[in-house]
Amino acid sequence: MTLRDRGSLKWTAMMLPEHVKALREFDWDQSKKVKPELDEQQLEIIEETICEAMAENLDLCFTYFKQDDFHLLIGKVHYVDNFRRELRIVDYHDELHKIKLDGVIDVKIN
């Protein structure tokens, strides 16, 4: 008579559903990224870069944080909406993107 190993199945049968749920939530929390906090000097540099690019009609490379992840966007600032606190950016394909000013992490002239 030989014993057959059921692999991880034998261990999950011994776990309570609450433990399985807690492990899944722990795994989900580990994959989330955290938005870095910017100081006043960094915010001022970002603002100056945006103003310079708008005045000279230059492309910018934006790094921004949205939905627990970092994103990259290259385009020209079309409009700054101070009321909604967002930037409207037109990319190379003439598509309009809206980025919250609070989510902008870095801006570089492209």
N, C-alpha and C positions, 0 to 999 in steps of 0.2 A: 504494500500500500504506500503510495506517495502522497505527500502534502503539496497542494497547489497554493501558491502565494497570490493573493488578490491585489497586491500592490497598495496604492494609497487608498483604495476603497475600504480596506479593513480599518484604516485610521479614521476616515470621515464618518464611518458608522458610529464610532464611539463619541463623536463630538455633538454637543447640543446645538440646535439651530441658532441660538443666540450667539454662540461662539463663532460659528461659521459667518454670521452676519457681521460680527465685530471684526473678524479678520479681513473680510472684504472691504469694510469701511476704512480700516487701517491701511490697506493697500492703496485705496483711492486717495487717501490723504497724503500718502507718500509721493504720489505722482503730481500733486498740485505744486505750482510754482508761486513764489511770493513776489509781489511788486516791491521794488526798492523805493525807499523814501528819498526824495531829492531835497537838498538844502537850497537856501535862497540864492547862492551864487550859481548853482547849476541851473535853476529856473531862469535866472537872468540871462545866462548864456544862451539857453534855448530860445528865449524871447527875442534876443538880439539877432540870432541866426535867422529866425523866421522873418523878422522885419527886413533884414538885409536881402534875403532871397525874394521877398515880395517886391521890394523896390527895384531889384535888378532882374526880375523874372527868371530866377534860377530854380533848378530842380533840387529837391531836398530828399534825403534818405531818413525816414522816420522809424524809430524803434518805439513801439508802444505796447502796453499791457492791456489785454482784453480777454475776458473769460478764462482766467487762471493760466494764461500762456502769453508768451512774447510773440510779436508780429513785426514784420518789416514791410514798409511801403515806400515807394519812390514816386515822387510827383511834385507838382507845383501847388502852392497854397492859393486857392481860388478866393477864399473868404474866411475871415475869423469872426465867428459868432460869439460875442462876449456874453450875450444873454443866456445862451444855451451852454456856454463854455466848451465849444467844440471848434475844430478846424475842418474846413471843407477842402479836400485835396483832389486834384485831377491828375490821374496817372497817364502813362504813355498811350493807353488805349482809349483815352478821353472818357474814362469812367469816373464818376464822382464818389469819393469815399468820405465818410464823416468819422472823425476821431475825437474823442473826448480829450480836452486839454489835461485833465487830471491823469489820463493814462499814458501821456507822452513821457518817455524815459530819456530819449536822446534824439538829437537832430544834427545831421551833418549835411554840408553842401556837397552835392553829388558832382 
